[in-house]
Amino acid sequence: MPWCPKCKAEYREGFTECATCHVPLVDELPDEQDMEQMPDAVQAEPVPEEAVQLENPIAVYTADSRIDAEMIRDMLRESGIPADMQQVLAQHAGAVTGRRARYTMQVMVGAADTARARALIDETKQALEAEQLDEDELARLAEEQAMQTPEQPMEDNTSFKLLPVVAAVIVVALVLLYLVGR
């Protein structure tokens, strides 16, 4: 039976790659000494897309939108840190107050990866803040884009101009049919 050398999962015959670790399967599990000698590329791969099991999960990032949380989660996974997301109720709904329930998204990592994850998140935030553009720069970029976009010609909508005439002809025809049928 084939085995995954990384997660030690057993597979049925015919499988060639681990569905979780994405590494080639082997016929026998290597010894612990052999595992330590495996190349770093196999040991420090990005974490796969499917949900991961975190040991002692800790929230390292909270976002108001799902897309922000997914961006951070994916960045952490690409860096080899297992991460997952969960939706958290931030504000209760109230029939009397008229408030709607509000949810936030939390990115979770294992307790052992917390410091490294927070450092990566801080680096990412600093890089994004350094790239932020001021209003003048945004206006200039919008003008450049408008200049590059070809102007679309207006379509001749004569069919819409004839619509009232066609409707009037149909009404007259229906009235005539009604009168003839009597």
C-alpha positions, 0 to 999 in steps of 0.5 A: 500500500502507498504511504505519504512520507510527510503526513504518513497517511495510507492510500489505496493502490493506484494513488500516486500523490497525497491529497493533503500534502501534494507529495509523491507517495512511497511504498514504505514509510521512511525512518525518522532519520530519513525524514530529517534528511528530506529536502526543505522543499518537501518539508516547507510547502505551502499549506493546501487550500482545504480546511486545516486542523489547528492545535490551540487556535488563536485569532491573529487577524480580524477583518470586517470583510471576508475578502480581507480575511481570505487574503491574509489567510492565503498569505499565511498558507503560502508562507507555510503557516496553517491558517483557517477562518471563522465568522464571529458575531460582532454585534447582536441584532435587536428588534427594539433598537433596530440594529442588524447583526454584524459579523467579522471574520477572524483568521486563526493559526495554531498557538505555535505559529502565532508570533510568526503569523503576526510578524508576517501580517505586520510586514504585509500591512506596512508594505500596503501602507507604503504603496498607498497613493494620495488623492492627486496621484489617484486623480492622475492615474484616473485621467491616464486611464480615461485617455487610454480608453477608446470612446464608445460610439452612441448606438442608434436606437431607432427601434425604441423610437418606433415602439409607441407606433408599434404599440398603437398599431397593436391596440388598434388591431385588438379593438378592430378584432373586438368589434368584428367579433361582436 
